[in-house]
């Protein structure tokens, strides 16, 4: 029986969910034996210091779940598209290197900022060029409200390059509270899952469904109080996953709407740094990224995460309206 994109996507979601849900509890003791515990920034909220030593690199399990679902479903329908998987794995490797340096040296400083940026830019350039020359993707983007695609021509390359670097870093910055990044990514991915159903390629929904399932399974162990953190291994992989979803569905512009929470998190850091430098030491927020500002304003961690999930659901609803 030939399956629809919706069916393959939902089966992929279920497979990924089951893998992550059941493998994570067996992965946690191994991380503890290896002493792969999270080092907490001393300049961060003091309430987070008690989380020091919580196993990190949980993003490896999310990627495992996605990979298993992708292989099983792609083999089932006989259609393989490695592009989105390779993007996720590339940024997952960058995050893993960053995490490994942190746990090996037992502090919260991994790759230097310039090293991380160079690796991200190399990946972003390759991704943008591949998408531009790919017959299945090309330089056209769906524009909100007008309900049609517009050919960006050669400008597609720098636009996509910037989108990749920006979103990967934005998701990475969002990963600061239990369940925040995985929950927000899950909700945003639902938008692109629906978008993928408009496409003829069934394997597009396979990848996005697997990301949703992986995040859902991980939330069981990452919600407050977290038994495991995804680390940069997970947040960078999810950042790559979110942006490649937008690329293969030609919905990059909608990242500004559906992924507005990620944009706000990144902008809060930019504003904080810029304001600090221009005023010679004053702070615009109590702490950045902005989720820490709300924590220091008296909100509980669970409340911040819940409100941010709800806000993301609203942003995704607006994106659906703009999609038409």
N, C-alpha and C positions, 0 to 999 in steps of 0.2 A: 504493500500500500504506500502510495506517495504521500509524504507528509507536507503540510503547509509550513510557512515560516513561523507562524504562531506556535504550532505544535512542536517543532524542533527547538525553538527558543525556550519554551516552557519545560521541555524534557531536559535540556541543557541546564536550565536553572535548578531543577530538582537534583540532577546528578552532582553539580558543583556544590549545592547546599549540603547534601549528604556526606560528600567527601570531607568538606571543611568541618562540618558539625562533629563527625566522629573521629577524624584524625587529630584535630587540635588538642583534645584532652590527653592524647598519647604523645603529642609533640612537646607539651609543656614540661613534663618531667625530664625529657632529654635536654631541653634548654637549661633547666635548673642544674643538671649534672655538669653541663659545660660551663656553668656560671655566666650564661648570656643574659645578664640582668640589665635593666634600664638604669642609666645614670641620670639623675634629675638635676636640672640647672638650679644652682643655688640662688640665682637672681629671679627665678620664677616664683609663683605663689607658694608660700610656705606650706600650705595644706598638701602640696604635691610631694613633699619630701618623704612622706610615709610610703609613697609608691616606689621608692628606690629599690632596685633589685627585682622588680616584677619582670618576668621573662619577656624578651623582645624578639624581633624578627618574625613575628607571627604572620607577616605578609607572605612568607614562604608557603604557608598552608593555603592561603587564598589563591596564590598562583598555581599551586598544585591542583586545587579544585577546578580552576578554570581550564587548566591544561588537560586534565582527565576528561572533563565534559566536552571540550573542543575535539579531542581525538575520537572519543566514542561517537559523537553525533556526526562529525565530518565523515568518519568511516561508514556510518550508517547510511548517509545520503550520497556518499561517493563524490563529495565536492569539498575541496580543500582550499582555504585562503589563509596563508600563514601571516599575512601583513599585520593584522591587529594583535595576534599573539606575540609576534616578534617585537612589536612596539612595547607591549606590556613587559615582556621579559627584559628588554634592554634597560628600561628605567628601573626595573626591579633589581637588576644587577648593580646599577649605579647606587641604588639605595642600600643594597647588601654590603657593598664595599664600605660605604659610609658607616653603617651599623657595626660592621666587623671591627673597624678601626676603633670605634667607641668602646665596644666590649673588651677588645684585646688590651686597650690602654686604660680601661676602667675610668673613663671620664666622658663628658658629654660632647666632646669635640671630635668629629670624624674627619671627613675630607675638608680641605680648605674651601672657602667660598669660590675662589677662582677655579679650582680643580673641578668642583661640582658643576659650575657654570660651563666650563669648556666641554665636559662630557654631555651635558644637556644640549648645548648648541650643536655639537656634532650630530647627535641623534635627531634634533629638530630639523637640521638642514637636509639630512638624508630622507626623513619622513616627508618633508614638504616637496622635495624634488620627485620622490617616488609617486606621491599622490598626483602631482601636476602632470606627469607623463603617463600615468596609468589610465588606460581606456575605460576602466570601471569607475574611476573617480573624476579625474579631470579638474579643470579650473572653475567650474560653475559652483555657485553657492545659492542655497535657498535664502531669500531675503524675507524677513518678517513682514507680515501684514499684506504685502503685495501678492503673496501666494504663487511665486514663480522663481525660477533660477536666473541668476545673472552671471555672465562670464567675466571673471576678474582678470583674465589674461595672465600675463607674467606677474602681476601684482599678487596673484594667489600665493606665490612662493613666500615672499616676506610676511604676508598676513598669516599664513599657516605656521611659518617658523616662529613668529612671535606668540601665536596661540599655544603652541606646544610648550615653549619655555615658560610662559606665564601660568598656564593651568597646572603643569607638573609642580611648579613651586607653590602655587596657591593651595593645592591639595595637601602638599607637604606641610604648609603652615597651619592648615586646618586641623591636622592631626595633633591635638594638644590636650584633649579631654577624652575620657572613656566613652567609646561609641560614637564620637562626633564625626570623624572622617568616614568611617564605614557606613554610618547611617545616612549622611548627606550624599555620599557617592551612590548608595543604593537608590535613593529617591531621584536623583538626577539621571541615573541610568535608565529608570523607567521611561522617562521622556524619549531617550534615544532608542529604547526598545520599541516603542510605538512607532517612532520614525522609521525604524528598520523594516517594519512590516509593509511599508510602501515600496520597498525595493524588491526586485525579482530574485536576488541571491538569498537563499535560505540560510547560508552559513553566516550572514551578517547578524541575524538574530541569535544564532548559536553563541557567538562570542559575548554579546551584550547580556543574554540570559545567564550565561555562566558567571559574569561579573556580579549580577544581581544576587544569584544564588550563593556565591562565595562570600559576599558582604553579609548576607542574611545569616549564613552559618557562623561566620566569625563574630557577629554581634552577640550570639549566645555566650561567648566566652570573653568578649571585649566590653560588654556593657558594664556600667558601674555597679560594684567595684570590679575592675578588670582583672581577669586571671592571666591575661597576656596582652602585650601591645603589638601592633603591627610593625612599628618601627618605620624607618625610611624605606626599608625593603618593601613594605606594603604601601605606604603613602605615595611613593614615587611611581610604583607600578600602577596604582589606581589612578594617579594623575595622568600617566601615559594612556591608560585604558579609556578614561573619560574623553580625552582629546582625540584619540583615534576613532572612538564611536562617532564623534562629531564629524570627523573627516570622511569616513566611509559612508555616512548618511548625507553628506554635503550640508550639514547643519552647524558649521562652526560659529556662525554669527549668533546662533541661539544659545551658545555657551554664556554669553553676556546676560541672558535672561534666566534660563533654567539653572545655570551655575552661578547665579548672582551672589550666593553665599560665599563661594570660593573667591570671587572677585572682591567682595567686601573685606574678607579676611586679609587678602594680599594688600589692598589699598590701605587698610588700617596700619600695616607695617610701614608702608611708604610714607604715609602722613606722619606717623610717629617719628620716623628717622628724620624726615625733612624738617619738621617743626622743632625737633631737638637741636638740630644743627643751626637753624636760622635764629633760634632764640637763645642759643648758647646754654643749653642745659634744661630747658623747660619741656614738660611732656604734655602732649595733646590728650592722650589716653592715660589712664592709670597704669596700664601695661598693654603691650601689643604682642601677638595678634589680639583682635578685639574680644575674643571669648574670655581672655584673661581679665580684660577691663571689667566685664560683667561679674566675674568671680570676685574681684577686689571691691566691687560695688555692693557686695553682700549676697549675690545670687549663689545658690548651691550649684555644684557641678551638674547634677542631674537636671536642674531647672534650665541651665544654659543650653545643655544638649537638646532637651525637649523643645525649647523655644526655637532653636536653630533648625531642628528638623521640621517644625511647623512652618517656619519662614521659607525653607527650601520647597516644601510642598506647595506653598502659595506661588513662589517663583516659577515652579514647573507648571502650575495651572495657567499662569499668565503666558508662559511659553507655548502651551497648547493653543491658547486663544490666538496668539500671534501667528501660529502655524496654519491656522484656518481649518 
